């Protein structure tokens, strides 16, 4: 009578391929993930009035005016 074991000849390759998949997925996750602290590129084109050579109305210099009305 032949001896029956739980091991077959394909178990080695199943374990090997499983380990290779785990290593591949782990390396892909580690090297291809987005860096949460990386600065995002954000560019805003200046309005036409701020570009050199503007021929229209020029606004006064901006200031912050604070007024206090004390009644008493």
Secondary structure, DSSP 8 states (H G I E B T S, - for coil): -----S--TTHHHHHHHHHHHHHHHHHHHHHHS--TTS---------GGGSTT--S----------------
